[in-house]
Amino acid sequence: MKSYRVQIRSEGKYYDGIIKANNDAEALQQFKLKLTNGEIAAQDEDFYNKVKVFISYEELKDGTTEVDIGKTSVGVQMGGSSVTTG
């Protein structure tokens, strides 16, 4: 089994939870079940557009995300430009 972090932003509410599942689709179904059972509570959030729904999920390694701010130094370029001129 893998660990997944699922986040949903909808109608000014934010839902966040970690789910254990065999694959992506099963993780989303498990998250839905936890929402229905009230195991994941909503938090108020007014930052995002209340008309749209944002869903993101990521597979976790060892139950944690891979964000490590200590590995990035100042001035490092992230990604590539989508438009070039000249």
Phi and psi in degrees as a GROMACS rama.xvg file:
@    title "Ramachandran Plot"
@    xaxis  label "Phi"
@    yaxis  label "Psi"
@TYPE xy
-111.907  159.144  LYS-2
-101.919  138.708  SER-3
-129.398  141.005  TYR-4
-104.617  124.579  ARG-5
-116.705  133.555  VAL-6
-129.055  134.876  GLN-7
-131.03  134.221  ILE-8
-121.352  121.222  ARG-9
-154.651  132.013  SER-10
51.5034  41.1248  GLU-11
78.4403  11.1281  GLY-12
-117.441  150.802  LYS-13
-125.824  127.891  TYR-14
-119.881  135.231  TYR-15
-145.443  131.054  ASP-16
-161.53  159.442  GLY-17
-109.432  129.237  ILE-18
-122.358  143.798  ILE-19
-102.769  126.091  LYS-20
-155.974  167.026  ALA-21
-83.2007  -26.6818  ASN-22
-154.692  176.724  ASN-23
-59.9314  -48.521  ASP-24
-61.9207  -41.6332  ALA-25
-66.0886  -35.7961  GLU-26
-62.4421  -42.7872  ALA-27
-66.5426  -37.3623  LEU-28
-66.247  -41.0543  GLN-29
-64.2307  -39.5275  GLN-30
-63.103  -44.0123  PHE-31
-59.5826  -42.567  LYS-32
-62.4322  -42.9634  LEU-33
-65.3148  -35.9097  LYS-34
-63.8811  -46.0791  LEU-35
-61.8388  -38.9285  THR-36
-80.9374  -4.24046  ASN-37
78.5594  15.35  GLY-38
-77.4911  -19.7244  GLU-39
-117.892  119.742  ILE-40
-93.5772  150.293  ALA-41
-84.4785  144.77  ALA-42
-116.337  142.487  GLN-43
-69.8315  138.628  ASP-44
-154.021  119.898  GLU-45
-105.652  4.20719  ASP-46
-71.3009  -41.0842  PHE-47
-88.0766  160.854  TYR-48
-61.3034  123.946  ASN-49
-74.2012  -12.9166  LYS-50
-85.6876  -27.1133  VAL-51
-101.706  158.634  LYS-52
-113.393  129.958  VAL-53
-115.073  123.949  PHE-54
-125.896  128.326  ILE-55
-134.816  148.678  SER-56
-148.002  151.625  TYR-57
-144.454  145.325  GLU-58
-80.5313  132.708  GLU-59
-99.3208  148.213  LEU-60
-107.965  124.635  LYS-61
59.52  28.7705  ASP-62
75.7131  10.6724  GLY-63
-131.033  160.569  THR-64
-81.3377  167.307  THR-65
-100.599  24.2372  GLU-66
-81.4998  123.312  VAL-67
-138.515  94.5859  ASP-68
-63.7078  -20.8634  ILE-69
-68.538  -18.2901  GLY-70
-87.4265  -8.54484  LYS-71
-107.003  130.563  THR-72
-102.56  165.578  SER-73
-65.4275  137.206  VAL-74
89.9698  1.74787  GLY-75
-76.8759  128.972  VAL-76
-82.19  131.279  GLN-77
-107.749  128.765  MET-78
73.0715  -172.653  GLY-79
-123.506  157.79  GLY-80
-73.9358  142.968  SER-81
-89.127  -19.5571  SER-82
-132.584  132.598  VAL-83
-121.625  148.843  THR-84
-116.045  160.015  THR-85
